[in-house]
Amino acid sequence: MTSLRLGTRGSPLALWQAERVAAEIHAGSGDSCELVVIKTTGDRLTDVSLSTVGGKNVFVKEIERALQQGDIDLAVHSAKDMPAELPDGLAIPAVLPREDARDAVVLPAGAAPLPELPTCELGNAFGQMPRIGSGSVRRVAQLSRAWPTARFRLIRGNVDTRLRKLDTGDYDLIILAAAGLKRLGYHDRISAAIDLDTCVPAPGQGIIAIETRADDHETIGRLESLNDAPTAGALMAERAVVARLGGGCQVPIGAFAERLGDRLTLRAVVASLDGSRVLRREGAEAATDPRALGVAVAESLLEDGAGPLLEQAKTATTTDTLTP
């Protein structure tokens, strides 16, 4: 039996994900994992916008550096936090089956249930100018179009921290990934799931990715049985969209792919920060070449004018109030 050093962040969700991977490895090969908690820049800077500190890769770069240096054997990430282009010498040999990829509306504890309405009409149920907490420009850009009277305000921190800020009255509602809420046992806090037509998820949302050194064939071999092929194909297509668009994690890009039979479908969106322009494209190809599908959909978005929108987003300054 081999003991593997598994690098992870220390948040409750990150630890849940790391422990899930460790359990899957043990069940598959009998190998054990020693969890190595690594504090990242994103964990230390909890009161500023991600766009001011380098985007979501601040949650993975220290862990990836430890992997490159041989201090750990593998790393477990939320796939949506990973850069579109991996650092030299690293690979993603396995992903676990995807959890619910949608974004979710969360109301304060004890709030009256939301009415059964289409997502685009839910804004009317929140009253005039509700204060909505979100740390994602992607969510704000898409939801500000559906809910034009909303005031979007920055919220950071792990799931528990965000729920506490909501329940103490700092916000009228917050938007979180449904996957994280479900994994941490907060199913009952999901007031409504936002449909994919209203808000396309972040590339990789709901996917747990396992990263290794590309030349560590021994560790990669131990992970082969864990890899969920349909999820891996979807992630490859979504990441190809971001890579071709040249976007980072803090620009308004959404992408979601899913396997339907022997074909892979992909929808992607690029929006202006204020939601005044939203470009959408969809595609479907044989599931054998997901990267080509992602590139093709991204090319269509560029033909529609996605480039200038993304450049504007990259140069914009994000403040503590995200309202366009």
Secondary structure, DSSP 8 states (H G I E B T S, - for coil): --EEEEEE--SHHHHHHHHHHHHHHHHHH--EEEEEE---HHHH--SS-GGGTTSGGGGTHHHHHHHHTTS-SEEEEEGGGS-SS--TTEEEEEE------SEEEE--TT-----S--HHHHGGGG-SS-EEE---HHHHHHHHHHSTT-EEE---S-HHHHHHHHHTTS-SEEEEEHHHHHHTT-GGG--EE--TTT----TTTT-EEEEEETT-HHHHHHHGGG--HHHHHHHHHHHHHHHHHT--TTSSEEEEEEEETTEEEEEEEEE-TTSS-EEEEEEEEETT-HHHHHHHHHHHHHHHTHHHHHHHHHHS---SB---
